[in-house]
C-alpha cells in the first residue's frame, strides 16, 4: 500500500484461484524486507521475499508438504521458521542464514503457533494441541512447559501470553502460568480458540477464530464459531470482548496500524473485513 494513496492493489498473483497467503512477516531489523508464505490449491507452499516493501518478490524456497505458518526470530532475523506437515512427519522447517539453506526438524508435532524470544536468539516457543514447548537450541530439541492446547502466542519483555481454549499468562519467563479472566463471562466463559494475539503499546488484542470440534485439526469435525476480538489493558490478566459490530465473529487475523489508532480484523474464512478505532 502506498501511504500517499488510499488504494490497494495486488502484489503478486493473490487473485489466482487456489492461492492462499499463510503467513506475512516484516523483518524486525528492516521494515522494507517482507516474507510471504503462500499455498496453492494442492496445499503446497512457497516462501517469497520482498526487499522493497512488497513492490517486487523473489522466490526463496518451495515447501515440500503443507506449511502451517511463518515466523521470523525477533532477536535474529536470519532465523526463519515454518511449521509444516507432510507424508513423513510434522515439525518445523528452519533456516538460520536468511533463507539460503533449510533443515527439517521432525518433532512429530503439528504446530499452530511459533514465536522467537526477543531476549534470546536461541530460544523458541512452540504451541500445539498438547501444550507449549520451549526450545533453547533454535528448535533442535524442546521441553514441555505447559499442558493444554496452544494456538496463538505473544512473547515480549519476559511476558508470554498463550492463547487456545483459554488465555494463560506468564510473567516469569515461562516457569509458571495463570489463567486470564474474561470479564462478563466467568473464569472459563464460552468455548473459544484464540487464533492470533497482537500488541499495541501496552494493550493486547486476541482474535478468536472458528475451529473444528475434533482435537486434531486434520481430523476435521463440526466447525465451531469464533467469539470476536478480546482486549486486555493490564498485560493479559483480564480481557473484555470488543467484537460488537464485526460482520463475522470468527476472526482469523489482526493487524494494528503503525500509529496504534486502528485495529483491523480479518474473519476466517476471509469473506469480509472490519476495523475499529482502538482509541474508542
Buried (B, 14 or more C-beta within 10 A) or exposed (E): EEEEEEEEEEBBEEEEEEBBBBBBBBBBEEEEBBBBBBBEEEBBBBBBBBBEBBEEBEEBBEBBBBBBBBBBBBBBBBBBBBBBBBEEBBBBBBBBEBBEEBEBBEBEBBBBBBBBBBEEBBBBBBBBBBBBBBBBEBBBEBEEBBEBBBBBBBBBEEBBBBBBBBBBBBBEBBEEBEEBBBEEBEEEBEEBBBBBBBBBEEBBBBBBBBBBEEEEBEEEEEEBBBBBBBBBEEBBBBBBBBBEEBEBBBBBBBBBEEEEEBBBBBBBEEEEBBEBEBEE
